[in-house]
Structures are given as C-alpha cells and as structure tokens.
Amino acid sequence: MQETGSISIHTENIFPIIKKFLYSDHEIFLRELVSNAVDATQKLKSLAQLGEYKGELGELKVRVTVDKEARKITISDHGLGMTAEEIKKYINQIAFSGATEFVEQYKEKDANAKDQIIGQFGLGFYSAFMVAKEVEIWSKSYKDDTLTAHWVCDGSTQFTLDEPTGEHEKAERGTDVVLHVAEDSDEFLEEARLRTILTKYCKFLPIPIEFEGEVINQTTPIWTKQPSELTDEDYKKFYQELYPMSMDEPLFWIHLNVDYPFNLTGILYFPKVKDELQFSRNKIQLYSRQVFITDEVKDVVPEFLMLLHGVIDSPDIPLNVSRSFLQADAAVRKINTYITKKVADKLSSLFKQDRAGYEEKWSDIGMFVKYGMLSDEKFYEKAKDFVLLKNVDGKLFTLNEYTEHIQANQKDKNDNTVVLYTNDAEQQHSFVAAAQERGYDVLNFDQVLDPHFVGQLEQKLEKTSFKRVDADTLSKLIEKDETTESVLSEDDTKKLEETFTTAIANPAMHVKVAALSPQDAPVVITQNEFMRRMKDMQRTGGGGGMQMFGAFPESYDVTVNANHPLVSKVLADGGDKLAKQAFDLALLAQGMLKGEALTQFVKRSTELL
C-alpha cells in the first residue's frame, strides 16, 4: 500500500533554506549521511550489548557507492533500520530526532549511549537535497516481522511511502539512502571528489567506511586509546598521517583524556617553531565522536596554542545546527582552560625531569612559551618557572637564576636590578663587548615577540628594568654612586659640543659631552630606550596607541667622551675633520655607516694614515 503526504514542517520554504543557507559547503551532505549510517550501526551494537537484540550482527560496514551513468550516490548501512512508521516520525517530522529519543530511552541502561551517537538524523538527512533532485530511502528494521519501507521525496514537501514486497523488498536489515544527483552537482559524481570528502570528514569514524570496495578509515585512531597502549613511534606515525607534507618530527606531544566535567580526548603535538612567528592556523583538527567538524578551533583552543598541531575530539563542544560553527559557552571556556593547564603541566614536567633535553628544545619552543605568557595570565604564572633567558654566550637561565646571576654586579645606585640585552649581537657587538669588559652580562632578545616580552617582564619583576646595550652609555645604563670628573673646562666642553654639531650637521643627532672613563669609546651613538622599544613593538604588531610612534622621526644621542685622548686631540686640532672621523667611527660601530658616507670615511681614513 502506497501512502502520500506532506512533510511536517513549519514553512513551505524549508528546502530552499537548507539548500542555500543551512550548510556553508555542499560537500557536507556526505558527512551527514555517512554519520547517520554510522549512528544507526552504533545503535544496533548498543542494543546487542544490552541484550535487546539477539540476532547476528554480521559485517557492520557503511558502504558508499557512485554510479555516474545512473547519476546515483548510495549510502548503505547494516544497522538498526527503520519501519514505515519510524520513517514518518523521524524523516517526515523534522521536529523529532531519532538520536535524541534513543539516548533518552537508553541513558539509564547504558551510560555510554550518548557518546555512541554521532548526530541527529533530523536536519542532517535533509542536507542530501543540496545535491540531489530526488532522494530515496530503502530501509528494513532490525525488529522481527517488519516490512521494507520505501520513501521518496523530490525536494518539495510532498513524499511517497510504501512497503514493497517480492523482488523489490530489501533482503537485509539496514538502510540505503539513494541520491539522484541534480544537474548542477555533477562534481559529486566523480569518484575522486567523493573520496576526498570521505577522507576529510570520515577518516576516523568508528565503523568501517567502504568506498568503491575499499575501506577508507581507521576505526580506532590513537587518540581513542590509552597512552599506555602506545609507543613513541605510534605518535610519530600518526603525526605523519595528519601532516604528510611535514618534513620535521614533532618535538613532543600531549595525550588528552578527560571525562569530567566534560568529555575530551585528543593529541596535541609541539612542532618546531621557527624564529619568526609562524601562525600555522588550521593545524588542529576538531572532531565530535570521531567525525571531523572543522579546523577552525579558535574558540576552543587559546590563541597562543594555535601554534600546536593535532586533534581534539569532544561531544560536549556546542555546534550550531549545521555543525559548521562553534558556539561559545561555558563548556568551551572550561575546555579552553583545561587545555592550557595540560600544556603548561607538560612543559613544566619536561623542564623538571630533563633540564638538558628541555634546553635543547628551547630554540623551537621558546617563541611558543613567550607567546603564551603574553596571551594568558594563568599560563604566565606557571611558565615563569620554566621560561628561559639566553645570554650572548649561549647560556640559559630561568628568571630566578638570572636574577641571582646579575645581583652582585648589575644593581644601580637606587638598588634596582638592571638587565642589559641586545636584539642583534653582531650589529651591537661593540656595545656588548664594552658591557662584558665591565663584568656585565648581556641577554639575547632577538625574536619578533621579544619587545613585548621585555615589556611584560619589566612590569612583573619588582625593582627590575631592562635596557638595550646601545640605549645609552654604560655609566648611564647602570648608574652607580661614583662619579667621573671631566678633564675639560666648561669653555672646552662648549667648544667641543659646537665642533661635533658642526661636523655632523644632522638635526637628528643630538650632541652632548659627558665625563666617561678614558677606556670607553670616544663617541657613542645611542637611541632613547623608550622610543626604541615603542618603535620595535609597533613594528611587531603593538597596534593601538603605539602606531603613533612609528611615524616619529629617528632621533639619536651622540655622547662625546670628554676624557678620551682622541677627543682632546679633536679639541686641540680645532677643525671638524677629525670630529667627523670620530663620529663616523661610532656610526661604523653601530652598523649605521653605509653608501657614500662609508666611501668618504674610507678616503679620510687613508688621508689621516
């Protein structure tokens, strides 16, 4: 007996809405239909485990086939199946969901029932009409003495439903969904296209997925196993499966496994991060019960953890009706916090258990740790014990170790600790060498995030300031109680200042004469620490108010050492030629002497020799 009727919906326009707006990408139809087939298979397995289905399970596979000539795609399962009455309820009445009712019915008997159901049949099934002009369902229930149910709909709200017998009757339990592909969806009749979609979304589904005779998925990916079952080689092999184009092995990894207060499994890998910030987005894949959802995980994973690679699987992450977008809520925030804590705990454990191995990895993970400290206050509180500072000699210190290291020698007259650093040890070599001659230590902060990191440390560490070695003369960088007397009179000082100002002839260079040690350089060119730091931060994305500093003209201080023998010679000579030479020597030390100015300097040097 054939029945015709109308699908129970609230608007005649539901199908155009589904086709155009519900799913952002039409390829999703295959994920939804295969997920439904897996869902039906999982339900049957649950019933068998509960003793409510005593028949033979047989081979529980989901099969996807395509017939290009007939323009048909078929998704078949050997699962629960449906009667005609169930099709009317679950397919025709969109407001109901087979998955939801199943969970409610069996949640008291089987606490894992919810976790075994991938998605709701409801709207997911109707994604088929994005690519099909007509959809058929052939289904036979697992229940005894039930007939085959055959449902057909052409994408309107009208359907036909009958229970065929004889040669048209379905021989085995389960459901076949047949899509008659529309003319504007030819791409989905190509085997290669379907294989790509299945590999993307269904690669790790818990039931074997067979496409054109070949099983395309792993039913038990390693994140579903216990860490005790796995070797390092298992983790590395899985990493290569996820990222076949990666040339490097991961540095280490974290296996996530929590069932309270939310369900979450997964593996996060630490890749090698280069010196420059490489925001390798879309490297963490989000799954829900082994169904691929998205690689846009910014709402689940903190910003700084986007540098990691791997897989997160959670049925508790809220998705919109199309499962295309995450919906931020309290559960997401808890997961976010949990992942941050697990990462911090892993790094802390590595540092404590194998300091030497941790130091070997520091060049690859240092950027990540600093980014985390800048981004997340809770991470900072944990990471301050395992973040490392590297000096120009290549030695690594924790924050506490470094403070102890410089306490005795690098305190100024106000009892503040002064940390000296360079962002380019080669270019600032003369300043670094001068500092080391005084017994001072110099840190290397040459990564793109370091201007921000230095600012953060200065805010966090009490009575501590950070100064770049070329920001001023050493006596000004670390001011002591002792004073150095000038050998020059006031008139000589004024005359010397005028001579250098005339010789330099550059309004961006501000000349001052200071009483330094005779061992210091005759002329030192520096730039204000505050202005330099603001410019550095602006260049590395400081944003906001710091943009204004990028527009400021360059401004330098030229400090002439009143006590240097060469300066006395300049004063005695009375001309600006020697002053210009001394100034150019300072420029050369800074790496600032280039082009024609360098050529002229070489010529003058030859003449003076």
Secondary structure, DSSP 8 states (H G I E B T S, - for coil): --EEEE-B-S-TTHHHHIIIII-SSTTHHHHHHHHHHHHHHHHHHHHHHTTS--S------EEEEEETTTTEEEEEE-S----HHHHIIIIIBTT--HHHHHHHHHTTT-TTTGGG----HHHHHHGGGGTEEEEEEEEE-SSTT---EEEEE-SSSEEEEE---GGGS--SSEEEEEEEE-GGGGGGGSHHHHHHHHHHHHTT-SS-EEETTEE---SS-GGGS-GGG--HHHHHHHHHHH-TT--S--SEEEEEEE-SSS-EEEEEEE----SS-----S-EEEEETTEEEES--TTTS-GGGGG-EEEEE-TTS-B-TTSSSB---HHHHHHHHHHHHHHHHHHHHHHHH-HHHHHHHHHHHHHHHHHHHHH-HHHHHHHTTT--EEBTTS-EE-HHHHHHHHTTTSB-TTS-EEEEEES-TTTTHHHHHHHHHTT--EEE--STTHHHHHHHHHHHSTTEEEEETTSS-HHHHT--S-----SS-HHHHHHHHHHHHHHH--TTEEEEEE---TTS-SEEEE--HHHHHHHHHHHTT--GGGGGGGGS---EEEEEETTSHHHHHHHHH-SSHHHHHHHHHHHHHHT---HHHHHHHHHHHHHH-
